[in-house]
Amino acid sequence: MDEADPEEEEPVPPPLHAFPLHLREGRLGFLRALADYHGEAGLFAAVAHVWASLAPPEEVRCAVMAQRAGCSGRGKVALRRVLRRFLCETFDCFERPALWRDVEGMEAMHAAFLAHAEAIAADMDAVAARYETILDGRDPAAPPPTGIVVIGPWRGSGA
């Protein structure tokens, strides 16, 4: 029986409840962990964490998030639809055509493959940034705020 190499072990996914959603970095980390590690199986935990982190009125805030994400509903149903749409859009980033297959030579193929992977990562970052804005209750089509928000839609954001 072969011993498993400790360097080849799967990384332990961070629990979704560990991300502070009142911070931009926490929301981005939360969304990336949901997409990278948890997927649709993590939707229940994701909805529970977002719901527990929202300041009242939670149902209205979720309805606004859903509207800005192009979904319907209110409350936890709307929140689930928003997060599921985020996952679908994130996974759609992998549908980019693989241009590295049509390249001659190993060096050119390697460079094209790396460019392809960077483009997918950039697409995924753009989706995560848009949904971070939606989770924060802001319109992703609006220009970024130029001031400092003193109190946001999250519990703990005023402390």
Steps between C-alpha positions, in 0.01 A plus 500: 500500500650832392521791738341819369744782437409780744576764235238350266213508748194702410487836676238527771232737375444799724158495668270759349401637839863605560478792256401840644240623254505860623844535335558506123788253532275269703227507235750431221659216698156360578398500133830347386479228766141426398603460136840334551424255781131470584297545180128426502542268797599806704196711412313415821794606718562806283140619527503442876821700545388794285157505667654496848739781403241735349357787699118529504288504290660184355214413263507840334878497469485156335227616260721793394796265451285272287375788289855623437612148407207455261314251722165504671384428851551632848657374816707183500350382170629813328836464670532139382418608145763776511771266625403229253513751215845604623614138482354453152666817369829402662495154345407653162845664502644158414308500170763730347636340179839336551715682243818328617402183312560663159856613577813341355798427727527422868610850613220673309248246627616553858476880467154473343383262773619738774328793327182290479516418873561866588201606289277248681627626838434861395146409391439325833636800692266730308199281586603487867546879510155556349334267750698649788342833406155338485546333841596837644169647384654718231414516132780339293423741213551809719843660534694399812444718804753775554437542873518276803189309607459538872223242547425234236235233468692250716483419866820617659573756229432793731740380770 
